[in-house]
């Protein structure tokens, strides 16, 4: 019997799926400059919305504050590597 997995960040997950869908729409419009630009811009906005959704649902993520601090620190260090 399969164990059912429960998503603790439903809104964040929906936003990721939306961004994924928009990314594929951009790909399908690659040779249509206006369609491509429109879908890439929508993808970027959808990805920003993922950040906001995660912030709103962070109380559902175990040890979020610790993970986030480590993630930001790691990203900051990687960005400054030469």
TISE-805641 format. One record per residue: x, y, z of N, C-alpha, C in turn. Coordinates in steps of 0.001 Angstrom, whole numbers, plus 500000, padded with zeros to 6 digits. Example, Ala and Ser with C-alpha at 12.3 -4.5 7.8 and 13.67 -1.06 7.14 Angstrom:
BEGIN
513190494310507800512300495500507800513200496700507800/512850497750507080513670498940507140512900500030507870/
***
This chain:
BEGIN
500841498821500000500000500000500000500889501246500000/500563502187499119501344503414499028500996504368500158/502021505000500671501815506009501698501438507323501022/500415507960501498499966509232500938500846510356501463/501351511159500552502193512292500918501315513540500961/501430514281502045500649515497502212501574516689502000/501153517587501142501938518792500877501603519840501934/502622520328502614502425521347503653502400522762503100/502761522903501843502834524232501235502048524231499908/500766524052500025499894523883498862499958525096497926/499862526288498475499878527487497625501231527646496920/502300527368497620503634527445497013503752526441495877/503260525243496118503302524195495102502507524611493871/501336525200494071500520525677492953501271526740492152/501962527626492846502717528687492155503874528107491336/504518527075491864505595526420491119505036525764489860/503906525094489988503280524470488817502877525516487781/502397526662488258502035527753487347503265528251486593/504360528458487302505595528916486659506084527885485642/505983526623485985506394525550485084505556525572483802/504251525734483946503350525806482797503705527009481917/503945528154482548504281529363481784505619529212481070/506565528539481709507872528312481083507704527505479793/506862526486479834506620525674478634505871526467477570/504988527354477988504315528224477032505337529139476355/506296529639477111507357530472476523508150529660475506/508481528432475860509210527556474939508430527356473648/507132527149473761506301526947472573506208528201471715/506474529356472292506407530633471561507800531156471195/508793530304471245510175530747471066510383531565469789/509742531167468698509941531863467430508932532987467207/508156533302468225507226534432468214507709535403469289/508491536426468903509114537296469908508151537879470940/506998538335470520506047538925471470505479537868472416/505115536728471868504581535648472701505633535127473673/506863535004473183507954534529474028508211535508475168/508341536791474826508595537813475845507479537858476884/506249537807476429505106537842477329505134536665478305/505409535470477786505414534281478643506631534223479555/507772534713479100508946534753479981508697535741481121/508133536894480800507819537864481855506803537296482847/505812536581482338504821535964483227505472534881484089/506427534142483511507149533122484277507934533759485415/508624534847485133509398535550486163508475536021487282/507335536586486927506382537052487944505852535877488760/505561534768488095505069533586488810506120533069489789/507394533100489397508460532655490296508606533589491486/508404534874491275508400535809492408507257535479493360/506125535090492794504973534735493622505242533487494449/506117532601493964506506531429494748507155531898496046/508031532880495948508707533414497122507694533943498136/506726534697497666505710535249498565504864534135499182/504526533134498385503723532017498897504490531262499982/505783531028499750506593530335500754506651531155502044/506813532465501911506837533309503104505523533207503877/504415533105503155503114532990503814502882531616504430/503574530607503920503367529247504408504543528718505228/505490529569505532506692529091506222506389528463507580/505296528847508196504928528241509474504607526753509325/504362526299508087504079524884507828505341524076507528/506489524733507438507743524078507072508583523905508334/508873522657508663509662522342509853511060522939509708/511510523638510731512844524266510783513095525232509618/512059525914509179512201526833508049513264527895508305/513218528523509466514146529625509755515602529162509683/515886527996510218517246527455510179517657527156508741/516761526463508009517050526131506613517280527402505790/516415528385505961516509529615505184517815530346505464/518167530457506734519416531147507092520620530438506476/520635529114506529521742528349505940521745528484504420/520574528470503814520455528575502362520943529930501867/520513530988502534520929532338502142522431532499502337/522945532002503437524372532086503706525166531340502634/524735530138502282525404529337501259525354530030499906/524183530561499543524039531262498265524928532494498216/524985533214499321525818534416499398527291534043499208/527723532973499866529119532544499739529417532095498302/528522531353497704528723530856496325528775532013495321/527978533045495555527938534179494641529253534951494638/530012534861495720531252535623495827532496534789495589/532316533531495161533465532698494821534041533157493477/535327533047493329535951533425492055536498532238491338/
***
